[in-house]
Amino acid sequence: MIKQYRYAEISIDDIFHRTEEKTDVADAVAEILADVRKNGDEALRRYSERFDSAKLDVLEVTAEERVAAMAAVDPELIAILEEAAANIRAFHEKQKRTDFVITEKDGVVLGQKIIPLDRAGVYVPGGTACYPSTVLMDTIPAKIAGVGEIIMTTPAKGGKINPVILAAAEIAGVDRIFKIGGAQAIGALAYGTESVPRVDKIVGPGNAFVAEAKKQVFGRVSIDMIAG
């Protein structure tokens, strides 16, 4: 016997006007961003404990933690990450733009001057999966472009970051890493806190809350795209 199912009729208009869930996320993110902007590190610590079960006295990953992560990762995987980094670097080197000046016969001078950003923020997801590729693909092009400083944020579940993520950051050349994730991390990068410096541009993927946070801070800070 074949069961017959009846499906509710949903129009295209219904699909494009599903706003309730989006509104809930937007409101929650707006509250988090305002909290981070007002309370800085204190808010970041509260959200880390609430969402990641991480009670953090120090938000930044230490040099010792970075060295330990490199030692903890299988050397074969390190070699794979280094090979991937070399391939990414070789490709993006070809995209590098340079200054030029053209002097016309009538004395008109035209040209282009490329000025790298002072500081960029890289958001790396750290929930149910590990994405070292995000670290490499977001950081290496910025380093090639001449960005002055790369700040990375990633959730620290239980206070710990996957060592593979930290190893990828070492290989890619990330300057500073912070143990924060979610909308609160985007807020920290956009506004700056006592510990986290404000950046000029935020790149990287994330969940609905991260995407919404990037959407809301756009204008105060540049972003790659909402989805990352």
trRosetta pair geometry for C-beta under 8 A, 3 or more apart (Angstrom, degrees):
i j d omega theta_ij theta_ji phi_ij phi_ji
10 14 4.8 -117 -164 75 79 142
10 15 6.4 86 153 -53 113 88
11 14 4.8 110 55 -2 72 98
11 15 7.4 -133 100 -3 46 85
12 15 5.6 -53 -154 33 37 113
12 16 6.4 25 154 -11 69 108
13 16 6.1 -62 -147 42 30 103
13 17 6.1 4 161 1 66 118
14 17 6.3 -80 -145 50 24 95
14 18 7.1 49 156 -56 63 86
15 18 6.3 -31 -160 -16 32 111
18 21 6.7 2 150 25 97 104
18 22 7.3 111 113 -8 71 108
19 22 5.3 -70 -153 50 49 112
19 23 5.5 53 152 -30 83 106
20 23 5.8 -58 -150 33 26 111
20 24 6.6 28 153 -20 62 104
21 24 5.7 -52 -152 32 34 113
21 25 6.5 30 153 -14 66 105
22 25 5.8 -57 -150 39 33 109
22 26 6.0 33 154 -21 67 110
23 26 5.6 -55 -143 38 30 113
23 27 6.2 31 158 -20 65 107
24 27 6.0 -57 -149 35 26 109
24 28 6.4 23 156 -16 63 109
25 28 5.8 -58 -147 38 30 109
25 29 6.1 26 157 -17 66 110
25 208 5.3 -74 -136 140 151 116
25 209 6.3 -136 -159 -88 100 64
25 212 5.2 -177 140 -47 108 161
26 29 5.9 -57 -145 39 27 109
26 30 6.2 31 156 -22 63 107
26 212 5.7 -142 -93 -161 58 132
26 216 7.5 143 -149 -68 79 121
27 30 5.7 -53 -147 34 29 113
27 31 6.6 30 154 -19 62 105
28 31 5.8 -57 -155 34 31 112
28 32 6.5 28 150 -18 65 106
28 183 7.7 154 120 10 86 161
28 209 7.0 -62 100 -118 116 107
29 32 5.6 -54 -148 37 35 111
29 33 6.2 34 156 -19 68 106
29 183 4.7 -152 -132 -128 84 153
29 209 5.7 175 -84 -154 104 74
29 212 4.4 -162 -27 111 166 119
29 213 5.1 -143 -161 -72 121 73
29 216 6.0 167 126 -4 120 147
30 33 5.9 -54 -144 37 29 110
30 34 6.3 29 156 -18 63 108
30 216 6.4 -161 -88 -136 73 156
31 34 5.9 -57 -148 36 28 110
31 35 6.3 30 153 -21 63 109
32 35 5.6 -58 -151 35 30 114
32 36 6.4 27 155 -16 66 106
32 43 7.9 141 -164 169 63 123
32 47 6.8 72 -143 -98 110 144
32 182 7.5 -92 -180 136 159 111
32 183 4.5 88 91 100 146 124
32 184 5.5 -99 174 -70 115 75
32 187 6.4 -151 128 -27 86 146
32 209 7.8 41 26 -174 157 116
32 213 7.3 -56 84 -97 122 117
33 36 5.9 -55 -146 37 31 108
33 37 6.2 32 155 -20 65 108
33 183 6.4 -83 -55 159 82 109
33 186 7.5 -46 -97 93 100 96
33 187 4.4 -173 -125 -98 65 120
33 190 7.7 -9 -145 60 109 139
33 191 7.8 133 -171 -21 82 132
33 213 6.3 162 -69 -135 113 91
33 216 6.0 -133 -30 108 165 137
33 217 6.8 -163 -135 -65 138 99
34 37 5.7 -55 -146 37 30 113
34 38 6.2 20 157 -12 64 112
35 38 6.0 -65 -147 42 26 104
35 39 5.7 -27 175 26 67 115
35 43 4.5 154 140 -134 95 139
35 47 8.0 129 101 -48 135 119
35 184 7.8 -45 82 -110 108 98
35 187 7.9 41 67 147 70 170
36 39 6.8 -74 -118 58 20 77
36 40 6.9 73 -174 -94 56 21
36 43 4.7 -150 -92 97 52 142
36 44 6.5 69 -123 -60 98 78
36 47 7.9 -30 -73 -6 102 143
36 184 5.3 158 -73 -146 132 73
36 187 3.6 105 69 121 150 138
36 188 5.8 -100 -176 -60 133 67
36 191 6.5 143 118 46 98 135
36 193 6.9 -79 -178 -74 87 118
37 187 6.4 -103 -45 -174 76 112
37 191 4.7 -136 -108 -129 80 170
38 43 7.4 95 67 -43 75 141
39 42 4.6 -83 163 68 104 106
39 43 4.0 114 83 -37 111 104
40 43 6.4 129 62 21 22 98
40 44 7.1 -45 149 -5 43 104
40 193 3.7 137 -155 -148 83 94
40 194 5.1 80 161 -11 141 87
40 195 7.9 130 169 14 102 77
41 44 5.3 -55 -147 36 39 115
41 45 6.3 38 156 -21 71 102
41 59 6.5 -131 -139 -25 100 140
41 193 5.0 138 -51 156 67 128
41 194 4.7 -55 -19 42 122 109
41 195 5.2 85 -92 1 120 108
41 196 7.8 155 -85 2 81 90
42 45 6.0 -53 -152 33 30 110
42 46 6.6 31 150 -19 62 106
43 46 5.6 -54 -150 34 34 113
43 47 6.3 26 157 -13 68 107
43 184 6.6 -161 131 -141 97 118
43 193 8.0 -138 49 -114 98 136
44 47 6.1 -59 -146 41 29 104
44 48 6.2 32 155 -23 65 109
44 56 8.0 -55 124 70 94 130
44 59 6.1 20 121 -108 138 141
44 180 5.3 -45 -163 -110 112 143
44 184 5.6 151 -113 159 65 124
44 185 7.9 86 -131 -81 105 54
44 188 6.0 46 -86 -74 128 132
44 193 6.3 -56 -21 -61 133 177
44 195 7.7 -106 53 47 156 121
44 196 7.4 134 -75 -8 161 130
45 48 5.7 -53 -144 35 30 114
45 49 6.5 27 157 -15 64 106
45 55 7.7 42 -172 -153 94 50
45 56 5.6 -139 -122 64 83 89
45 59 7.4 -106 -73 -75 81 104
46 49 6.1 -61 -154 38 28 106
46 50 6.1 21 153 -16 66 113
47 50 5.4 -57 -139 42 34 111
47 51 5.6 1 173 7 72 114
47 180 7.6 61 86 -150 111 101
47 182 6.5 -132 158 71 127 139
47 184 4.3 155 78 -40 163 160
48 51 6.8 -64 -125 51 19 86
48 52 5.2 -42 -164 46 60 116
48 54 4.5 -67 161 76 100 104
48 55 7.6 152 108 -90 104 21
48 56 5.3 -15 108 8 156 120
48 59 7.9 -162 -42 -117 157 91
48 155 8.0 170 -129 -143 80 74
48 156 7.0 13 -156 53 116 97
48 179 6.9 62 -133 120 140 92
48 180 6.0 -84 -78 -111 112 76
48 181 8.0 108 -108 28 78 75
48 184 7.7 -121 -48 86 70 150
49 52 7.5 -45 -76 59 10 72
49 53 6.9 31 -159 -130 45 21
49 54 6.2 -115 -84 70 45 47
49 55 5.2 47 -101 -87 106 65
49 56 7.7 -141 -55 9 82 77
51 155 7.6 -91 115 -132 108 125
51 181 7.4 -128 108 76 129 99
51 182 5.8 19 113 -38 167 154
52 155 5.1 -169 -100 -170 136 104
52 156 6.0 90 152 72 146 54
52 157 5.3 -120 -163 -102 91 46
52 158 7.2 -113 156 -18 80 34
52 159 7.9 138 128 -48 107 41
52 181 6.5 111 -65 36 135 114
53 157 6.8 32 52 -167 97 61
53 158 5.3 -5 97 -84 107 57
53 159 7.8 -83 111 -21 69 76
54 155 7.9 176 -7 -178 144 75
54 156 4.8 97 -116 92 159 95
54 157 6.9 -141 -53 -149 112 12
54 158 6.1 66 -82 114 79 4
54 159 4.2 151 -137 -69 88 58
54 160 8.0 -157 -109 4 113 46
54 179 6.6 -139 159 148 153 120
55 159 6.7 -31 44 -74 55 120
56 59 5.6 81 141 -90 136 57
56 156 7.1 92 -75 66 128 139
56 159 6.4 167 -77 -120 81 88
56 179 5.8 177 -110 86 149 129
58 62 7.2 34 122 -52 146 100
59 178 5.2 8 146 -154 97 97
59 179 5.8 -149 -166 44 55 86
59 180 6.2 -1 -162 -37 111 110
59 195 4.8 116 50 112 128 160
59 196 6.9 -69 116 -49 144 95
60 176 6.3 -45 -143 -173 118 101
60 177 6.8 115 -161 79 69 53
60 178 5.4 -48 -99 -99 59 71
60 179 7.4 -171 -100 0 10 85
60 195 6.2 -150 -35 178 102 118
61 65 4.9 -119 -171 83 85 134
61 66 6.1 97 139 -56 115 89
61 161 6.7 -43 -91 19 129 144
61 166 6.7 -167 -170 -117 157 116
61 176 7.9 156 48 -176 86 56
61 177 4.0 -10 28 85 127 108
61 178 7.0 -138 -7 -85 81 20
61 179 6.3 122 -58 -48 81 92
62 65 4.7 102 56 3 78 100
62 66 7.2 -140 99 -4 46 86
63 66 5.6 -55 -152 35 35 113
63 67 6.4 34 152 -18 67 104
64 67 5.8 -53 -148 37 32 109
64 68 6.2 32 154 -19 65 108
65 68 5.6 -54 -143 38 31 112
65 69 6.4 37 155 -25 64 103
65 161 8.0 79 160 42 127 111
65 166 6.9 -106 136 -142 88 156
66 69 5.8 -49 -150 29 30 114
66 70 6.9 32 152 -18 61 102
66 166 5.6 -151 -123 178 61 113
66 169 7.3 -94 -131 88 108 114
66 170 5.8 138 180 -76 105 112
66 177 7.3 136 -82 25 111 135
67 70 5.9 -54 -156 32 34 112
67 71 6.6 28 150 -14 65 108
68 71 5.7 -60 -151 40 34 111
68 72 6.1 34 152 -25 68 110
68 163 7.5 -98 115 -120 75 119
69 72 5.6 -58 -144 34 31 112
69 73 6.6 29 160 -24 65 104
69 161 7.7 -24 -98 90 139 99
69 163 3.8 -175 -146 -147 83 85
69 164 7.9 -135 -179 -31 106 18
69 165 8.0 -70 -168 67 145 60
69 166 3.5 -12 146 89 173 131
69 167 5.3 -145 135 -52 101 75
69 170 7.3 171 85 -20 113 129
70 73 6.4 -57 -151 27 28 107
70 78 7.1 69 -159 -109 75 131
70 163 7.8 -145 -36 180 23 104
70 166 7.5 -105 -45 116 64 97
70 167 5.2 130 -98 -112 58 87
70 170 5.6 -36 -74 43 116 168
72 163 4.4 -66 80 -165 125 170
73 77 5.4 -104 168 79 102 120
73 78 5.5 122 106 -59 115 93
73 163 5.4 -161 -56 124 91 111
73 164 5.7 120 -111 -92 124 63
73 167 4.5 -17 -7 -55 157 159
74 77 4.4 82 70 6 95 105
74 78 7.0 -160 95 -9 49 83
75 78 5.2 -48 -146 33 39 117
75 79 6.4 43 154 -22 67 100
76 79 5.7 -51 -154 32 32 113
76 80 6.7 34 147 -19 63 103
77 80 5.4 -50 -149 34 38 114
77 81 6.4 39 152 -19 67 103
77 164 6.8 -62 147 -120 141 106
77 167 7.7 71 114 103 106 157
78 81 5.8 -55 -150 37 31 110
78 82 6.3 31 152 -19 65 107
78 167 6.2 -101 -103 180 85 135
78 171 7.6 174 -158 -68 75 130
79 82 5.7 -54 -146 37 31 112
79 83 6.4 33 153 -20 64 104
80 83 5.7 -53 -149 35 31 111
80 84 6.4 32 152 -18 64 105
81 84 5.6 -53 -148 37 32 112
81 85 6.2 36 152 -22 65 105
81 132 6.0 -65 -114 150 117 144
81 136 7.1 -161 -163 -67 84 134
81 164 7.9 -178 -69 -165 141 83
81 167 6.4 120 50 125 171 106
81 168 5.6 -126 -153 -99 135 75
81 171 5.3 160 133 13 113 170
82 85 5.5 -50 -146 35 32 115
82 86 6.5 35 153 -21 63 103
82 171 5.7 -130 -88 -142 67 131
83 86 5.7 -52 -150 33 32 112
83 87 6.6 31 152 -18 64 104
84 87 5.7 -56 -151 36 33 111
84 88 6.3 31 153 -17 67 107
84 133 7.3 -90 168 -109 150 76
84 136 5.8 18 120 172 111 172
85 88 5.8 -55 -146 38 31 111
85 89 6.1 32 155 -21 65 109
85 136 5.4 -123 -91 -139 76 118
85 140 6.2 173 -152 -81 78 139
85 171 5.1 -139 -50 148 156 113
85 172 6.2 -146 -120 -86 120 64
86 89 5.7 -54 -145 37 29 113
86 90 6.3 32 156 -23 64 106
87 90 5.8 -52 -147 32 29 111
87 91 6.6 27 155 -17 62 105
88 91 6.0 -59 -153 35 30 109
88 92 6.3 10 160 -5 67 113
88 136 5.6 153 4 153 164 105
88 137 6.1 -133 -132 -97 141 61
88 140 4.8 96 118 72 121 158
88 141 7.6 -92 163 -45 103 79
89 92 6.3 -66 -141 45 27 98
89 93 6.1 40 159 -34 64 105
89 140 5.4 -108 -77 -173 75 129
89 144 6.8 162 -143 -68 72 122
90 93 5.9 -47 -149 21 25 117
90 94 7.6 27 153 -20 54 100
91 94 6.3 -63 -176 24 36 110
91 95 7.5 23 140 -14 66 107
92 95 5.2 -50 -156 31 53 115
92 96 7.4 79 147 -48 68 80
92 140 6.3 142 35 122 148 99
92 141 4.5 -132 -147 -102 154 81
92 144 5.1 158 119 33 113 162
93 96 5.9 -25 -165 -14 42 116
93 144 5.9 -130 -86 -143 58 136
95 141 7.5 -10 68 -138 135 105
95 144 7.8 80 65 116 93 140
96 144 5.9 -116 -80 154 110 106
96 145 7.0 -171 -119 -95 82 53
97 112 7.8 -73 162 133 116 133
97 114 5.2 155 101 -85 101 146
98 114 6.6 -103 -140 9 15 135
99 111 7.0 22 -178 173 83 111
99 112 6.1 -166 -141 94 50 69
99 113 5.1 16 -119 -116 108 53
99 114 5.7 -128 -62 15 72 84
100 111 5.8 -159 98 -146 53 81
100 112 5.5 26 44 42 80 94
101 109 6.4 -13 -170 -171 100 100
101 110 7.4 151 -159 86 51 44
101 111 3.9 -18 -106 -94 59 131
102 109 7.2 155 81 -158 51 50
102 110 4.6 -14 61 66 102 94
102 111 6.2 175 15 -75 67 67
103 107 7.5 -26 -171 -142 91 28
103 108 7.6 156 -158 84 48 45
103 109 5.3 -17 -104 -105 71 78
104 107 6.9 -30 77 44 81 21
104 108 4.2 4 41 59 125 92
104 109 7.4 -143 14 -72 79 30
104 110 6.9 57 -29 -2 104 104
116 145 5.3 143 -116 135 107 85
116 146 3.5 -143 -44 91 155 95
116 147 5.1 -141 173 -75 115 41
116 148 6.7 146 112 -32 115 71
117 120 5.6 88 92 -57 137 92
117 142 7.8 -48 52 -151 114 100
117 145 7.8 31 20 116 85 125
117 147 5.0 -1 66 -121 88 92
117 148 7.2 -117 109 13 55 86
117 200 4.3 -160 -162 75 118 143
117 201 5.7 -75 -117 5 170 114
118 147 7.5 34 109 -163 9 68
118 148 4.6 -21 -161 28 48 135
118 149 6.9 1 152 24 64 94
118 200 5.8 115 46 -27 80 132
119 147 7.1 103 -116 177 16 99
119 148 6.0 -50 -65 69 60 100
119 149 4.6 -15 -111 65 86 98
119 150 7.7 179 -156 -79 62 23
119 151 6.3 29 -180 -8 105 111
119 197 6.3 -81 -176 117 164 123
119 198 7.5 107 84 101 139 51
119 199 4.6 -123 119 -128 99 69
119 200 5.5 127 63 -1 67 90
120 142 5.0 -115 50 -145 155 145
120 147 4.9 -27 -3 -164 117 152
120 149 7.6 174 27 88 60 53
120 150 5.7 -17 68 -113 91 66
120 151 7.2 -174 92 29 41 76
120 199 5.7 75 -147 -170 16 124
120 200 6.4 -51 -81 57 58 86
120 201 4.9 -21 -122 66 87 93
120 202 7.6 165 -170 -86 68 27
120 203 6.7 4 176 7 114 107
121 150 8.0 143 -101 -164 23 54
121 151 4.9 -30 -106 76 71 100
121 152 7.5 150 -163 -92 58 27
121 153 6.7 4 -172 1 105 104
121 189 3.7 65 -125 -150 171 135
121 199 3.8 -164 -29 13 100 166
121 201 7.0 -166 29 95 74 45
121 202 4.5 -20 72 -107 111 73
121 203 7.2 160 86 23 59 61
121 204 8.0 -90 123 10 73 121
121 221 8.0 6 22 172 125 145
122 134 7.7 149 175 145 107 90
122 135 6.9 93 144 -126 143 55
122 138 4.6 133 -133 119 115 131
122 139 5.7 -30 -66 -70 162 84
122 142 7.7 -133 -62 5 113 153
122 150 6.2 14 -9 -175 117 100
122 151 7.1 172 21 85 72 46
122 152 4.6 -24 69 -106 102 78
122 153 7.5 170 83 24 53 61
122 174 6.9 -99 41 -113 137 115
122 202 8.0 174 -79 -156 20 56
122 203 5.8 -21 -111 70 63 88
122 204 5.2 105 -171 -48 59 130
123 152 7.8 161 -87 -156 21 60
123 153 5.7 -19 -111 66 66 94
123 154 7.4 140 -167 -80 49 62
123 181 7.8 106 -161 -136 95 67
123 185 6.2 125 -120 116 104 128
123 186 6.7 -6 -82 -78 144 81
123 189 7.5 -104 -63 -14 98 156
123 202 6.4 35 -20 -177 109 100
123 203 7.1 -165 22 93 80 38
123 204 3.5 -174 60 81 73 134
123 205 7.4 -150 95 56 102 27
123 206 5.7 -39 134 -50 133 121
123 210 6.3 158 155 -161 152 130
123 228 7.1 -97 71 -116 111 128
124 131 6.1 -165 -165 76 89 105
124 134 5.1 148 -124 101 84 127
124 135 5.6 13 -99 -69 140 83
124 138 7.8 -154 -76 37 87 143
124 152 6.1 12 -4 -170 117 106
124 153 7.2 176 27 85 76 44
124 154 4.1 -26 72 -89 100 113
124 165 6.1 141 135 -153 147 121
124 204 6.0 -86 -65 -154 44 143
125 129 7.1 27 111 69 119 88
125 131 5.7 59 56 14 94 135
125 134 7.0 107 22 1 82 169
125 154 7.3 15 84 -138 8 89
125 155 7.6 -6 -170 13 42 107
125 181 7.5 75 -137 -145 41 125
125 204 7.8 -177 -26 164 71 107
125 205 6.2 -36 -29 95 116 87
125 206 5.6 165 -80 -111 93 60
125 207 7.3 109 -119 -31 116 78
125 210 7.7 -115 -88 -7 87 165
126 130 7.6 29 -129 -108 62 58
126 154 4.5 100 -39 173 131 93
126 155 3.9 -161 68 53 115 85
126 156 7.2 -1 123 -64 156 30
126 157 6.6 -158 135 -20 104 96
126 161 6.6 -63 -139 -134 148 79
126 162 6.7 -168 -144 4 98 104
126 165 6.7 -15 -103 -65 106 167
126 181 5.7 -126 41 -82 107 143
127 155 6.6 49 -65 49 59 147
127 157 7.7 109 -127 -61 36 127
127 181 7.9 160 -57 163 77 159
127 207 7.2 58 -28 -45 148 124
130 162 4.8 -114 -113 121 119 171
130 164 5.4 57 171 71 141 130
130 165 6.2 -128 -156 -51 93 95
131 134 4.1 37 134 0 117 115
131 135 7.2 145 114 -13 74 81
131 165 7.5 40 62 -101 54 100
131 205 7.9 -88 157 57 172 113
132 135 5.3 -48 -160 31 50 117
132 136 6.4 43 148 -16 75 104
132 164 5.3 -89 -58 147 124 97
132 165 6.0 -147 -87 -98 74 47
132 167 7.3 -23 -121 75 132 89
132 168 3.6 177 -153 -62 97 149
133 136 5.8 -57 -148 41 35 108
133 137 5.8 20 162 -10 71 115
133 168 7.9 -85 -38 -143 22 151
134 137 6.3 -62 -134 45 24 100
134 138 5.8 9 170 -7 64 118
134 204 6.0 74 179 -137 118 95
134 205 6.6 -108 -119 29 132 97
135 138 6.6 -71 -142 43 16 99
135 139 5.8 -4 171 -5 59 124
135 152 7.0 23 -125 -129 93 145
135 165 6.3 150 -46 -156 141 68
135 168 3.9 108 76 122 143 121
135 169 5.4 -93 -161 -70 136 65
135 172 5.4 -158 145 -6 90 152
135 174 7.0 -63 -164 -43 103 131
136 139 6.4 -69 -134 43 18 99
136 140 5.7 10 -180 -16 62 119
136 168 5.7 -90 -45 -170 87 108
136 171 7.1 -20 -96 95 98 112
136 172 5.1 -153 -108 -84 52 119
137 140 6.9 -40 -116 32 19 105
137 141 7.4 15 177 -7 49 108
138 141 7.4 -71 -163 36 21 101
138 142 7.0 12 153 -12 57 118
138 203 5.0 175 -150 109 114 121
138 204 5.4 5 -100 -76 163 86
139 142 5.8 -71 -158 40 34 111
139 143 6.2 31 154 -21 73 107
139 150 5.5 70 -137 -165 94 158
139 152 7.4 -25 -81 -74 121 118
139 169 7.3 139 -53 -130 165 59
139 172 3.8 75 85 156 139 132
139 173 6.3 168 153 61 121 77
139 174 5.5 -74 -124 -70 146 83
140 143 5.6 -53 -147 34 34 112
140 144 6.4 34 156 -19 66 104
140 172 5.5 -102 -56 -146 80 91
140 173 7.4 102 -96 30 59 109
141 144 5.6 -54 -148 37 34 113
141 145 6.2 34 153 -20 66 107
142 145 5.6 -54 -147 37 32 112
142 147 4.2 -24 174 15 92 141
142 150 5.8 119 102 -92 137 114
142 203 7.8 -166 -57 25 128 144
143 146 7.8 57 175 -63 30 19
143 147 6.6 -70 -80 45 32 93
143 150 6.9 -43 -66 -37 86 136
143 172 7.3 180 -16 166 139 74
143 173 5.1 64 -94 79 151 140
147 150 6.3 82 105 -67 125 82
149 175 4.8 -69 -157 37 78 163
149 176 7.3 14 177 8 108 103
149 197 7.6 11 108 77 143 148
150 172 7.9 -100 112 123 163 106
150 173 6.9 90 31 110 141 78
150 174 5.0 -106 105 -132 118 58
150 175 5.0 136 53 7 68 92
150 176 7.7 174 93 31 55 63
151 174 7.8 90 -126 -168 10 94
151 175 6.8 -43 -72 66 51 100
151 176 5.2 -14 -118 69 73 99
151 177 7.9 166 -166 -86 52 30
151 178 7.1 13 179 -4 95 109
151 189 6.7 169 98 -118 127 98
151 196 7.1 109 -179 -160 141 83
151 197 6.2 -155 -75 58 151 96
151 199 5.7 -136 40 -73 126 122
152 169 5.7 -117 29 -122 166 126
152 174 4.7 -14 -16 -154 128 142
152 176 7.1 -178 28 93 71 49
152 177 4.7 -17 71 -111 104 75
152 178 7.1 177 92 23 53 68
153 177 7.6 157 -87 -162 31 56
153 178 4.8 -22 -106 68 79 99
153 179 8.0 -83 -151 11 69 4
153 180 5.1 -40 -160 71 113 82
153 181 6.6 166 145 -87 96 46
153 185 4.0 163 139 -163 147 124
153 188 6.9 130 -91 71 153 125
153 189 6.4 -119 -8 -52 137 115
153 196 7.4 21 -80 -130 121 135
154 161 5.9 84 95 -131 117 120
154 165 5.9 -155 133 164 171 149
154 177 7.2 -22 21 -166 102 101
154 178 7.9 144 24 78 56 55
154 179 7.3 -38 74 -125 65 41
154 180 7.8 94 56 63 23 36
154 181 6.0 8 178 -81 30 98
154 185 7.9 83 -56 -127 16 162
155 161 7.8 153 96 -104 42 82
155 179 7.5 39 -171 -178 24 61
155 180 7.1 -17 -98 166 48 20
155 181 2.8 -32 -63 -15 86 146
155 182 6.8 70 -80 -21 112 81
155 185 7.8 -107 -65 -38 67 141
156 159 5.4 6 138 -158 115 18
156 160 5.8 148 -172 52 87 15
156 161 5.0 -59 -107 -56 84 78
156 179 3.6 -5 -22 -164 137 107
156 180 7.5 -22 4 -57 96 30
156 181 7.6 178 0 -16 52 105
157 160 6.5 -39 73 61 64 75
159 179 7.2 24 -153 176 47 150
161 165 5.6 -98 164 70 104 126
161 166 5.7 108 106 -47 120 105
161 177 7.6 -77 7 153 176 131
161 179 6.2 -127 -47 -112 112 90
162 165 4.7 89 73 -1 92 105
162 166 7.4 -174 94 -3 51 84
163 166 5.4 -56 -149 41 44 111
163 167 6.0 49 151 -25 73 103
164 167 5.5 -50 -145 35 32 114
164 168 6.4 36 153 -20 63 103
165 168 5.8 -53 -151 34 30 111
165 169 6.5 33 149 -21 62 105
166 169 5.4 -51 -150 33 35 116
166 170 6.6 40 151 -21 64 100
166 177 6.9 132 -117 131 82 176
167 170 5.6 -50 -153 32 35 113
167 171 6.5 31 152 -15 66 106
168 171 5.7 -56 -148 39 33 110
168 172 6.0 26 156 -15 68 112
169 172 5.9 -58 -139 42 28 107
169 174 3.9 -46 -167 27 92 135
169 177 5.7 36 176 -75 165 133
170 173 7.9 39 174 -65 25 28
170 174 7.4 -55 -60 38 27 91
174 177 5.9 62 128 -64 134 95
176 197 7.8 85 60 18 151 110
178 185 7.3 163 95 -132 116 100
178 188 7.3 -116 109 117 160 150
178 195 7.1 129 -118 125 126 114
178 196 5.6 1 -75 -96 166 107
180 184 6.0 -100 178 104 117 102
180 185 4.4 162 118 -89 95 93
180 188 6.2 55 94 12 154 154
180 196 7.4 -60 31 -68 143 144
181 184 7.6 56 86 57 34 92
181 185 5.2 -30 -135 -23 15 138
181 206 7.8 168 -173 -133 90 121
181 210 7.8 -54 175 -80 78 119
182 185 5.9 120 57 5 49 95
182 186 7.7 -99 121 3 41 92
182 206 7.7 148 -113 -174 27 135
182 207 7.8 -23 -114 46 66 112
182 209 5.6 -12 -158 107 82 131
182 210 6.4 -126 -148 -69 30 84
182 213 7.8 108 152 -22 56 152
183 186 5.5 -54 -155 37 43 113
183 187 6.3 46 148 -21 70 104
183 209 4.6 -90 -41 159 105 99
183 210 6.3 -145 -72 -86 56 42
183 212 6.9 -28 -100 76 119 93
183 213 3.8 170 -135 -65 81 135
184 187 5.5 -51 -149 36 35 115
184 188 6.4 39 152 -23 65 102
185 188 5.6 -50 -149 33 34 113
185 189 6.5 30 154 -15 65 105
185 210 7.6 -10 59 -115 107 99
186 189 5.9 -56 -149 39 32 108
186 190 6.1 26 154 -17 66 112
186 202 6.3 76 -138 -169 81 163
186 206 7.8 -123 -53 26 120 165
186 210 6.1 147 -40 -147 129 66
186 213 3.7 124 69 127 149 129
186 214 5.8 -109 -143 -64 142 63
186 217 6.1 -170 152 6 102 143
187 190 5.7 -61 -142 40 29 108
187 191 5.8 -11 173 14 69 114
187 213 6.4 -88 -43 -161 77 123
187 217 6.9 -172 -100 -70 50 136
188 191 6.8 -72 -129 53 19 84
188 192 7.1 51 -177 -118 55 12
188 193 5.1 -42 -136 -10 91 116
188 196 4.1 33 166 80 114 157
189 192 8.0 20 -162 -67 15 48
189 196 6.6 -77 -73 158 49 126
189 198 7.1 102 174 -141 37 43
189 199 4.9 -20 -174 19 90 117
189 202 5.2 105 118 -94 141 116
189 221 7.1 138 123 169 87 173
190 198 7.0 -11 142 -141 19 87
190 199 7.5 -47 -81 48 31 83
190 202 6.8 -42 -68 -35 82 137
190 217 3.8 -84 -111 -163 159 144
190 220 5.6 70 -178 96 107 120
190 221 4.5 -132 -127 1 79 138
191 198 6.2 -88 132 -102 16 106
191 217 7.8 -112 -37 -130 82 124
191 220 7.5 1 -77 141 69 146
192 196 6.3 -163 -144 99 45 74
192 197 5.7 -17 -123 -166 101 31
192 198 3.3 -56 -50 -48 109 90
193 196 4.7 45 37 40 97 92
198 221 7.6 -144 -176 -88 91 124
199 202 6.2 115 83 -68 131 73
199 221 6.5 64 85 -149 76 133
200 221 6.7 171 -179 -148 22 85
200 222 6.3 10 148 27 69 107
201 221 6.6 168 -100 170 28 89
201 222 4.0 -30 -105 79 87 104
201 223 6.8 164 -162 -88 72 24
201 224 7.4 85 170 -51 108 67
202 214 6.2 -146 97 -120 128 97
202 217 7.3 46 14 90 145 131
202 221 5.8 59 -10 128 102 129
202 222 7.4 171 20 90 63 53
202 223 5.1 -23 66 -109 88 78
202 224 7.5 -104 101 -5 53 79
203 223 7.1 147 -83 -164 49 58
203 224 4.1 69 -120 -32 87 124
203 228 6.8 108 177 -148 56 74
204 224 7.4 119 -4 15 36 133
204 228 4.9 -29 128 -147 27 120
205 210 7.5 85 153 104 40 139
205 227 6.4 -8 -119 155 89 64
205 228 3.1 -175 -80 84 50 146
206 209 7.3 -78 136 73 116 66
206 210 2.4 -31 108 80 142 159
206 211 6.0 -166 75 -40 87 66
206 213 8.0 -24 83 41 148 111
206 214 7.7 146 38 -23 121 120
206 228 6.1 122 2 -43 67 145
207 210 5.4 99 47 12 57 101
207 211 7.1 -112 110 -3 30 94
208 211 5.7 -56 -145 40 30 112
208 212 6.1 30 157 -19 65 108
209 212 5.8 -52 -143 38 30 110
209 213 6.3 33 154 -22 62 106
210 213 5.6 -54 -148 34 30 113
210 214 6.5 31 153 -19 64 103
210 228 7.6 9 124 -49 120 129
211 214 5.8 -53 -152 33 31 111
211 215 6.5 34 149 -21 63 105
211 226 5.1 61 -167 164 90 86
211 227 6.1 5 -118 -99 121 41
211 228 7.2 -98 -93 -21 83 95
212 215 5.4 -52 -152 34 35 116
212 216 6.3 29 153 -17 67 107
213 216 5.8 -57 -146 38 32 107
213 217 6.3 14 162 -7 68 110
214 217 6.4 -64 -140 44 27 97
214 218 6.4 48 156 -47 62 98
214 223 4.8 108 -174 -129 106 154
214 226 5.5 161 91 -133 117 54
214 228 7.4 178 -33 -65 168 79
215 218 6.0 -42 -156 3 27 118
215 226 5.1 26 -70 -119 93 113
217 220 5.3 -75 -174 51 72 111
217 221 5.4 -1 144 37 107 105
217 223 7.5 111 83 -52 91 120
218 221 7.1 -81 -109 70 34 63
218 222 7.5 38 -138 -138 73 26
218 223 5.1 -68 -95 7 98 120
218 226 7.9 -60 -41 -82 142 81
223 226 7.1 62 120 -77 144 42
224 228 6.3 64 67 -144 124 38
225 228 6.7 -115 71 -24 77 11
